[in-house]
C-alpha cells in the first residue's frame, strides 16, 4: 500500500508547480492588460474564452476531468479579467460613471410625491426624510408617482421597497427598470399600528374595524381577542382612518399609524397592537437625476445574467474579489422571457471608490442590461 504521507508530499510538489505557473500566467495577463490599455481593446472576449475552454477540455481523458478543467479555467480567466480591470482603473482608462456627486440631497423647497392618501406611512416617511419645508401631493398608484417625476410635476418620489415581515415590493423593482429614475436616499419607518376611533369612542362600543389587508393580518393576535368585531379591508391604512373620520360613526375604528390619527383628528383607543413589534418598512427616495450624495454608502444595481451554468456566480464574484459586502439580492422574472431573471443587488460602497469601479466595470462587461439604480446613504431610521 502506498504511504499516505508520500502521496501528500507528491501533491504538495504539484501544488507548488501550479502556484508557480499561475503567477507566471498572471504576469503575462498583466502584459495583455497593458496592450489593451494602449489599444482600447475590451477585457472580456467571450468567443476567445469559449474557444480556449473547448481546446483545454479536449486535452482531458474523462468527462469528469473535462468538466473540472472547464470550471477551473473559467475561474482562472475570471480572476485574470478582475486583475486587468484593476490595472485599467489604476491607469484611469475606465470611463467616468454617468453620476454626479453632490454634497447633500436637496431637502427644502422641493416638490415631493407619494403614493396613497394623507396620513399614509409613505407621507410619514416623506416628512421624516425631508421635513416640513416641502410641497407635496399624493397619487393613487406607484406608477403615477414616477410619471409625476418624468413629467416634471415633482422633484422626488417616496416609494416603499421592502417590509421586514412581508418582504420586497416586486412592482417597485419592475418600475425602476421601466423608468429613467434613480434612488438618491432611503428612509426606514417603523410600522407601529394603533387602533383609532372618533374622539370619545370606547373599545366596548366598536363593532367594525377597517384597515389594509396586511394591517389586519399584522394585528391578528389583537383582533382574535375581539371576535365580535367585523373586519373590513380597504386600499391602505390611511384610507381606513379617513373613512372613520368622514363617517363619524363611533362604532367604527381603524388600524393605522398614530400619524394618520393626527392627520384625521382621531384618538388612539389602543396602542401596540401589532403582532410583531419589530415590523418596519424601507422607503426609497427617487429622482430622475443621476446624482449621489458625497457620503453615500450603499449602491443598488440591476442586471441580467446569461442563461448558463455559473454565470450568476461569476458576476457576483466581482464583489468578492474587490472585497465589497453584498447586503441583499433579489430576483424577478423577465417578462416574456420564460425562466430568465433579473437580479437586484445592494452592495456597500461609493461610486468614487476604485473597488466599486472595478466591480461595476466587470459586471457591465459580463452581464446584460446592467443599470445602476442609485448610490445613496443607507440606514435613515
Secondary structure, 3 states (H helix, E strand, C coil): CCCHHHHHHHHHHHHHHHHHHHHHHHHHHHHHHHHHHHHCCCCCCHHHHHHHHHHHHCCCCCHHHHHHHHHHHHHHHHHHHHHHHHHHHHCCCCCCCCCEEECCCCCCCCEEEEECCCCCHHHHHHHHHHCCCCEEEEECCHHHHHHHHHCCCCCEEEEEEEECCCEECHHHHHHHHHCCCEEEEEEEEECCEEEEECCCCCHHHCCEEEEEHHHHHHCHHHHHCCCCCEEEEECCHHHHHHHHHHHCCCCEEEEEEHHHHHHHCCEEEECCCCCCCCCEEEEEEEECCCEEECCCCEEEEEEECCCCCCHHHHHHHHHHHCCCCEEEEEEEECCCCCCCEEEEEEEECCCCCHHHHHHHHHHHHHCEEEEEEEEECCCCC
